[in-house]
Amino acid sequence: MITPVTLFPITLVRVGYIDLDVIISRYTTKYIDTEISIREEYVSLLQAEYNDRYYRMSEMEKSQLLSNLQKHRRVLNMLKYNKYLWENTEELSDEIIYQIVQRDLMEAIKKTGELEGFSLILDNTGNFIYGSEDVNLTEKVLFRLDEKLFDLRNTEPVTPLSLESESEERNLLLENEEE
C-alpha cells in the first residue's frame, strides 16, 4: 500500500546555534560600558546645569536638582563597581543588570530567529556536537544587541536602574518627543 505524500506534509525545520558564553560576555561588557557612558554624560549635564543656574534657582529647585544629581551618581558608581566585578570575576552584584542583560539576550535571539527564518536555535554549551558556520547565529544575535545599545544611547538615563521603570519611562520619553 502506497500513501501519497500530500497526506503527510513535510515541514522543513531550519536549525541554528549560538555561542551563549561569547554573547553573554561581550554584551554584558558593552551594556555596562554603554550605561556608564550615558550616565557620565548625563551627570556632567546635570552638574553643569546646577552650576550655571545656581544663583537663579530657588532653594527648592536647588534641592531637587542636587537630589537628582546624587541619585544618578549613585547609579553610576554602582555600574562602575559592577564593571570592575565583571572584568575580574564575570559576576555582577546587581540583579537588575543581570535581568536586563538576560531580557535583551532573549529578545535578540528571538528576533534573529524570526528574521533569519530559524525554527530552532540551540546553545553550543549543552549536548551540542557540531554546527557549520552558516547556521552559527552568534554574530547576528550580537548585531541585534548592538542595535539595542544604539537605541539606549538615544534616551535619557533612568534612575533607579530597573526593568519596569526603564521601559515605561523610555516609552513615555519617546512619546513626548514625537509630540
Stockholm file with secondary structure:
# STOCKHOLM 1.0

chainA/1-179         MITPVTLFPITLVRVGYIDLDVIISRYTTKYIDTEISIREEYVSLLQAEYNDRYYRMSEMEKSQLLSNLQKHRRVLNMLKYNKYLWENTEELSDEIIYQIVQRDLMEAIKKTGELEGFSLILDNTGNFIYGSEDVNLTEKVLFRLDEKLFDLRNTEPVTPLSLESESEERNLLLENEEE
#=GR chainA/1-179 SS CCCCGGGSCCCCCCEEEECHHHHHHHHHHHHHHHHHHHHHHHHHHHHHHHHHHGGGSCHHHHHHHHHHHHHHHHHHHHHHHHHHHHHHHSCCSCHHHHHHHHHHHHHHHHHHHHHHTCSEEEETTSSCCCCCGGGBCHHHHHHHHHHHHHHHHTSCCCSSCCHHHHHHHHHHHHHHHHC
#=GC SS_cons         CCCCGGGSCCCCCCEEEECHHHHHHHHHHHHHHHHHHHHHHHHHHHHHHHHHHGGGSCHHHHHHHHHHHHHHHHHHHHHHHHHHHHHHHSCCSCHHHHHHHHHHHHHHHHHHHHHHTCSEEEETTSSCCCCCGGGBCHHHHHHHHHHHHHHHHTSCCCSSCCHHHHHHHHHHHHHHHHC
//
